[in-house]
Amino acid sequence: MRKLLIPAIMIGLGAPAAAQMSVTTIGASDAGACYENAINDLARDTGPCDAALDDPVTTRADKAKTRVNRGVIHNRNGAIDAAVADFNAALEINDTLGEAYLNRGNSHYLAARLDAALADYERALDLDVSQPWAAWYNIGLIHDARNNADKAREAYEKALEENPGFTLAQQKLEGRP
């Protein structure tokens, strides 16, 4: 069984992604290679993801996870519409996949669709996404973008409650970019 990449694009205003968070995968198939590309900030190749999706042996559940991982790579490549299409396809397979909502929220954020991003981050939290601090941090970024310092601070504090060692949220609370 392969595990899903759970990245959260930590984005500064007008800046590219600063970090992605992930969990490990098991397996050495095309889906595993797709995951490896998704967690590698320098990787841009969706080929292994495409191959895994075309492989008749890939289970439906693994196809959903592969769609999420390929969407992460599409986001990195600036192919936001393709990323959203992959996250939507993953959600058609499993509409309780919090990581798909979290990452689709990242696509919306990158496209400056802040209302849609916020809704997806909140949905990811409702579904008990495995790294809730990432969603809270990204919610903080939205509130920062809207010049709502109080709500941003609350979100960064919630991120730190979930993960006390989360330095990006700590830096935001200390006023560092």
N, C-alpha and C positions, 0 to 999 in steps of 0.2 A: 504494500500500500504506500502510495506517495503522499507526502504532506504538502500542504499548500504554502506558497510564499505569502507572507503577511507583511508586505511593505507598507510603509506610510511615508509618503513623500513629505519631507520636512522642507517647506518652501519659504523663502523670504520674499518679500514683495519685489517682483520683477526679477528675481534671481532663479537660476535653475535649481533643481532638487539638490539639497545639501546632504541628505542621508536617506537610506532606506533600511527598514528593519525587516528581518526575516526569521523563519524557523527552518529547521533542517528537512531534508527530503531523504527518502529511502528508495533505492533502485538505481539502475544504470541504463535505463531505457532512454528513448527520445524525450519522454516526459521529464525524466531526471535531468537530462542535458538542458532542456528548456528551463527548468528551475534554476540550474546553475547559471545560465545566462541572465535570468531575471535578478538573481542576487548580486551579480557582478556589475557594478556601476559603470564599467567600461564596455560591457557587451551590448551589441546592437542587433545581433543575429536572431531572427525569429524562426530560422529554418528547422531547428529541432522541435520547436513547438508545432510548426506546420506538419512535420512528419508524424508527431504523436497524435495530432488530431485526425490525420488521414489513416492512421493505423487501426485496422478493424479490431485489434486485440485490446486497445485502450478502452477501459471501462467508461461508462457514462460519468461516473463521479470523478474519475481522473481527467476526463475531457473538460469538466467544469473547472477543475484546478488548473489545468493547462491553459485554458482560456484566460484565467486571472493572471497567470504568469506571463503569457504573451501580451496581455494588456499592459502590464508593467513595462515591458520592453517597448511597446508602442508609445507609451507615455514618455519614456526616456528619449525616444527617437522624434518626439514632437508630433507623432501621428495620433492626435487626441481623438479624432472621430473613430479611428480603427480601434483604439483602446476602449472607448465607450462601447463599441459594438461587441468586443470580446467580453467585457464585464456584463453587458446585457445578456449575451448568450450563456454565460456561466449562471446568471440568475434565472434564466429560463429552465435550466437543468435543476438548480437548487436555489430557491428564493430565500433560503435561510443562511446563505453563505455570507457571513459578516465581512469577510475579507474582500469580497467582490464589491460590496457597498463602500467600504473604506477606500479601495483603490479607484472606484468610479468617482468617488468624491474628490480624489486627487486630480482626476482628469478634469472635472468641473472647475476645480480651483485653478488649474493651469490655464483654463479657457476663460477665467474671470467670471464664471457663473457661480457666484458665491452662495446664492440661495440654494441652488441645487447641491452644491458641495456640502453645505451645512446639513441639509436634509439627509444626505447619504451618510455623513459621519454620525449623525444622531441615530440613524437606522442601524449602523454597524454596532453602536453601543447597545441598542435595544436587543440585538442578537448575540450579545456577549462575545464580541470579537476578541480574539485571544490576546491582543495587545492594545487594550483600551487607552493606554497612555498616548498612543500614536493618534488616535481619534481626538482625544482631548487637546493634544498639542495643536493639531490641525484646526480644530475649532477656535483655539486661541489665535491662530494666524488669521482666520477670517475676521474675528473681532478686532484684531489689530488693523487689518485692512480697512475696516469700517470706522476706525478711530474710536473704538469703544474700549478704552483701557481697562475699565472695571471688569467687564465680561471677559476680556482677554486674560487678565490676571486670574480670575476664577478658573478659567479653563486650564491655564498652565499649572495652577495649584492642584487641580484634580489630576492632571497628568502626573505630577509628582506624588500625589497620594497613591496612585496606582503603581508607580515605579519610582521610588525615592532616589534612585541613582541616575535618573534620566537627565543628563546634563543639558540638553537643548532647552528643556522647559526651565531649568534652573537659570540658564543664561538669559532667557527672556525675562524672567522675574527680576534678574539683577540689572536689566536694562541693556544687556549686550545683544547685538544682532545674531 
